[in-house]
Amino acid sequence: MNWLKFLLSHSIFISFCAVGLCYQTFELLHLPLNNIVFAIIFFATLCSYNFYWLISKYYFKGDTSTRVFLLKQFSNLFFFATAGSAMLYCLWILPAILPYMLVATSLTLLYSIPLWPVKRLAFTRRAGFLKTIVLALTWTYVTVMIPAATGNPGNVSVLLLFTARFLFMLMLCIIFDSRDINVDKIHALRSLATDVSAITLKKIMSVIFILYVATGLVLRYFFDNAAQVIAFFITGILTLLVYKLSLKKQNYYFYYFLVDGLMLFSALATYVASI
């Protein structure tokens, strides 16, 4: 399983998940596929996540010297630099996407601020639910607005998809936040899961899930596509099942393969329904 852990720990798998959501946006909004956009989103995700892992590991590094830390994290540095260079090259080919990538980059940096080794920014570690919302919003913006920018899909359909995607990503973020409650409390970091009780969090998840199902169904009925409605129901049921399983203690692969893999499954269901 070493190869799988390598793909997961260096954010290669989750980058493919981002591409899957990008494909889903093209399909649901009835836009022609764009391979350059796929490449931009893949490399942008790979770059941003390896950047975040570097910042995160540096925050938790303890007394390890910076030089030793950088040598130890060489693989993350390599993927960060390589993916960043590839992303810039793709943006050079498709410069119209640049304004959207600047917004996405700003959101990524905003999410990572609590981990920056700057004392004046320490107050951001108390951001709580804002941290969870920013991450879900970043994923939504990148996987909806960037593909949508390549065509004219219509404001209503984009709004519906943006809302449904945000709610979907918010559920996944809350699952991860729930896993990290104890670690976050030890390091004085906050999220939605640390700010509310377990019972309240379950109620919030229930409301989010209901809204997710409602907006997802409205979007698919908007295009009068019965096959996509069925695919969406299957994805919703699987998402609910994974959430139920996450309430019990799970291992590394459950979160970084199964929970993250819900994004890829959602895209695959959309693809099958489109055939």
C-alpha positions as semicolon CSV with decimal commas, in nm:
position;residue;x (nm);y (nm);z (nm)
1;M;0,000;0,000;0,000
2;N;0,305;0,228;-0,001
3;W;0,227;0,353;-0,351
4;L;-0,128;0,445;-0,247
5;K;-0,007;0,629;0,062
6;F;0,241;0,818;-0,158
7;L;-0,041;0,928;-0,391
8;L;-0,253;1,033;-0,095
9;S;0,016;1,203;0,116
10;H;0,145;1,411;-0,177
11;S;-0,209;1,514;-0,281
12;I;-0,192;1,347;-0,622
13;F;-0,516;1,157;-0,563
14;I;-0,707;1,461;-0,440
15;S;-0,584;1,657;-0,744
16;F;-0,754;1,398;-0,965
17;C;-1,064;1,442;-0,748
18;A;-1,055;1,815;-0,828
19;V;-1,034;1,734;-1,198
20;G;-1,333;1,503;-1,155
21;L;-1,541;1,783;-1,004
22;C;-1,425;2,010;-1,286
23;Y;-1,549;1,753;-1,539
24;Q;-1,879;1,733;-1,351
25;T;-1,920;2,110;-1,384
26;F;-1,863;2,097;-1,760
27;E;-2,114;1,812;-1,792
28;L;-2,389;1,955;-1,571
29;L;-2,363;2,302;-1,725
30;H;-2,350;2,154;-2,076
31;L;-2,017;2,315;-2,162
32;P;-1,753;2,170;-2,398
33;L;-1,465;2,002;-2,216
34;N;-1,139;2,197;-2,199
35;N;-0,818;1,999;-2,140
36;I;-0,619;2,309;-2,044
37;V;-0,867;2,385;-1,767
38;F;-0,834;2,025;-1,646
39;A;-0,455;2,069;-1,636
40;I;-0,477;2,405;-1,456
41;I;-0,705;2,264;-1,187
42;F;-0,493;1,950;-1,143
43;F;-0,166;2,140;-1,104
44;A;-0,324;2,419;-0,897
45;T;-0,464;2,163;-0,651
46;L;-0,134;1,972;-0,639
47;C;0,058;2,295;-0,582
48;S;-0,175;2,441;-0,317
49;Y;-0,207;2,122;-0,115
50;N;0,167;2,056;-0,105
51;F;0,211;2,419;-0,004
52;Y;-0,041;2,370;0,276
53;W;0,127;2,048;0,393
54;L;0,462;2,229;0,406
55;I;0,314;2,513;0,613
56;S;0,129;2,268;0,836
57;K;0,433;2,046;0,896
58;Y;0,647;2,352;0,966
59;Y;0,391;2,470;1,223
60;F;0,413;2,134;1,403
61;K;0,788;2,076;1,352
62;G;0,891;2,162;1,709
63;D;1,263;2,224;1,758
64;T;1,373;2,081;1,424
65;S;1,595;2,324;1,231
66;T;1,460;2,476;0,910
67;R;1,736;2,314;0,704
68;V;1,662;1,966;0,840
69;F;1,291;2,028;0,793
70;L;1,332;2,125;0,426
71;L;1,550;1,822;0,355
72;K;1,296;1,595;0,520
73;Q;1,009;1,747;0,323
74;F;1,192;1,750;-0,011
75;S;0,921;1,550;-0,189
76;N;0,652;1,804;-0,091
77;L;0,880;2,086;-0,203
78;F;0,938;1,911;-0,534
79;F;0,567;1,865;-0,606
80;F;0,491;2,220;-0,492
81;A;0,752;2,373;-0,725
82;T;0,685;2,142;-1,020
83;A;0,307;2,176;-1,004
84;G;0,335;2,553;-0,960
85;S;0,554;2,583;-1,269
86;A;0,320;2,362;-1,473
87;M;0,019;2,568;-1,360
88;L;0,186;2,892;-1,467
89;Y;0,265;2,741;-1,807
90;C;-0,098;2,638;-1,852
91;L;-0,212;2,989;-1,754
92;W;0,025;3,129;-2,015
93;I;-0,160;2,916;-2,272
94;L;-0,503;3,016;-2,138
95;P;-0,459;3,365;-1,982
96;A;-0,835;3,428;-1,962
97;I;-0,842;3,206;-1,653
98;L;-0,578;3,414;-1,468
99;P;-0,822;3,649;-1,284
100;Y;-1,011;3,348;-1,149
101;M;-0,687;3,182;-1,039
102;L;-0,586;3,497;-0,852
103;V;-0,909;3,478;-0,652
104;A;-0,853;3,105;-0,588
105;T;-0,495;3,172;-0,476
106;S;-0,614;3,442;-0,238
107;L;-0,865;3,201;-0,084
108;T;-0,595;2,935;-0,046
109;L;-0,361;3,178;0,130
110;L;-0,646;3,295;0,351
111;Y;-0,713;2,938;0,463
112;S;-0,345;2,879;0,548
113;I;-0,296;3,202;0,749
114;P;-0,360;3,039;1,093
115;L;-0,052;2,822;1,036
116;W;0,185;3,102;0,933
117;P;0,473;3,149;1,181
118;V;0,379;3,515;1,237
119;K;0,278;3,619;1,591
120;R;0,059;3,906;1,473
121;L;-0,156;3,656;1,283
122;A;-0,205;3,425;1,581
123;F;-0,557;3,563;1,636
124;T;-0,668;3,392;1,312
125;R;-0,632;3,055;1,485
126;R;-0,953;3,141;1,666
127;A;-1,140;3,183;1,336
128;G;-1,339;2,867;1,405
129;F;-1,617;2,803;1,157
130;L;-1,468;3,057;0,911
131;K;-1,178;2,819;0,847
132;T;-1,420;2,542;0,748
133;I;-1,625;2,773;0,529
134;V;-1,319;2,918;0,351
135;L;-1,192;2,572;0,256
136;A;-1,532;2,464;0,123
137;L;-1,566;2,795;-0,062
138;T;-1,220;2,757;-0,217
139;W;-1,301;2,412;-0,353
140;T;-1,635;2,534;-0,483
141;Y;-1,492;2,841;-0,651
142;V;-1,213;2,650;-0,824
143;T;-1,424;2,358;-0,948
144;V;-1,728;2,563;-1,054
145;M;-1,627;2,915;-1,153
146;I;-1,311;2,828;-1,348
147;P;-1,482;2,573;-1,578
148;A;-1,788;2,801;-1,606
149;A;-1,562;3,087;-1,716
150;T;-1,492;2,904;-2,044
151;G;-1,851;2,944;-2,165
152;N;-2,187;3,109;-2,104
153;P;-2,382;2,855;-1,898
154;G;-2,642;3,095;-1,756
155;N;-2,654;3,256;-1,413
156;V;-2,929;3,036;-1,265
157;S;-2,758;2,704;-1,342
158;V;-2,421;2,831;-1,216
159;L;-2,581;2,956;-0,894
160;L;-2,756;2,624;-0,834
161;L;-2,441;2,423;-0,900
162;F;-2,228;2,659;-0,690
163;T;-2,468;2,621;-0,396
164;A;-2,492;2,242;-0,425
165;R;-2,113;2,205;-0,465
166;F;-2,048;2,432;-0,166
167;L;-2,282;2,230;0,055
168;F;-2,123;1,904;-0,065
169;M;-1,771;2,028;0,008
170;L;-1,884;2,172;0,342
171;M;-1,998;1,826;0,450
172;L;-1,663;1,674;0,356
173;C;-1,477;1,952;0,540
174;I;-1,685;1,896;0,854
175;I;-1,603;1,523;0,843
176;F;-1,232;1,608;0,843
177;D;-1,277;1,875;1,111
178;S;-1,451;1,621;1,334
179;R;-1,154;1,388;1,296
180;D;-0,909;1,663;1,396
181;I;-1,093;1,796;1,705
182;N;-0,843;1,670;1,963
183;V;-0,533;1,774;1,765
184;D;-0,678;2,119;1,693
185;K;-0,755;2,177;2,060
186;I;-0,401;2,079;2,163
187;H;-0,251;2,329;1,917
188;A;-0,505;2,605;1,986
189;L;-0,657;2,578;1,638
190;R;-1,030;2,606;1,588
191;S;-1,285;2,487;1,333
192;L;-1,660;2,443;1,318
193;A;-1,623;2,105;1,492
194;T;-1,436;2,259;1,788
195;D;-1,679;2,551;1,822
196;V;-2,001;2,353;1,868
197;S;-2,105;2,040;2,054
198;A;-2,121;1,699;1,884
199;I;-2,502;1,705;1,893
200;T;-2,517;2,053;1,740
201;L;-2,270;1,948;1,470
202;K;-2,492;1,653;1,377
203;K;-2,790;1,889;1,346
204;I;-2,586;2,124;1,126
205;M;-2,481;1,831;0,906
206;S;-2,846;1,725;0,874
207;V;-2,950;2,073;0,759
208;I;-2,659;2,095;0,515
209;F;-2,742;1,752;0,371
210;I;-3,108;1,842;0,319
211;L;-3,015;2,169;0,147
212;Y;-2,755;1,985;-0,064
213;V;-3,014;1,733;-0,184
214;A;-3,268;2,009;-0,255
215;T;-3,034;2,229;-0,461
216;G;-2,884;1,929;-0,641
217;L;-3,226;1,805;-0,745
218;V;-3,340;2,150;-0,857
219;L;-3,027;2,184;-1,074
220;R;-3,088;1,851;-1,247
221;Y;-3,460;1,916;-1,290
222;F;-3,363;2,254;-1,435
223;F;-3,205;2,063;-1,724
224;D;-3,477;1,794;-1,719
225;N;-3,228;1,506;-1,689
226;A;-3,373;1,199;-1,514
227;A;-3,048;0,998;-1,540
228;Q;-2,855;1,271;-1,357
229;V;-3,122;1,279;-1,085
230;I;-3,068;0,907;-1,021
231;A;-2,689;0,954;-1,020
232;F;-2,725;1,239;-0,774
233;F;-2,943;1,032;-0,540
234;I;-2,684;0,752;-0,538
235;T;-2,408;1,001;-0,458
236;G;-2,617;1,157;-0,181
237;I;-2,689;0,819;-0,020
238;L;-2,321;0,722;-0,033
239;T;-2,220;1,058;0,118
240;L;-2,465;1,007;0,404
241;L;-2,332;0,653;0,460
242;V;-1,970;0,772;0,471
243;Y;-2,067;1,043;0,719
244;K;-2,232;0,783;0,943
245;L;-1,915;0,571;0,928
246;S;-1,701;0,875;1,014
247;L;-1,879;0,903;1,351
248;K;-1,671;0,602;1,457
249;K;-1,292;0,600;1,472
250;Q;-1,145;0,540;1,126
251;N;-0,796;0,511;0,976
252;Y;-0,589;0,727;0,740
253;Y;-0,716;0,559;0,424
254;F;-1,080;0,610;0,520
255;Y;-1,039;0,987;0,516
256;Y;-0,787;1,045;0,240
257;F;-0,918;0,779;0,003
258;L;-1,284;0,714;0,085
259;V;-1,400;1,059;0,206
260;D;-1,198;1,249;-0,057
261;G;-1,297;0,981;-0,307
262;L;-1,660;1,091;-0,277
263;M;-1,566;1,378;-0,508
264;L;-1,439;1,134;-0,770
265;F;-1,741;0,908;-0,724
266;S;-1,977;1,203;-0,771
267;A;-1,804;1,289;-1,100
268;L;-1,806;0,923;-1,210
269;A;-2,180;0,899;-1,140
270;T;-2,236;1,208;-1,353
271;Y;-2,026;1,057;-1,634
272;V;-2,218;0,727;-1,628
273;A;-2,550;0,914;-1,632
274;S;-2,436;1,115;-1,934
275;I;-2,365;0,807;-2,150
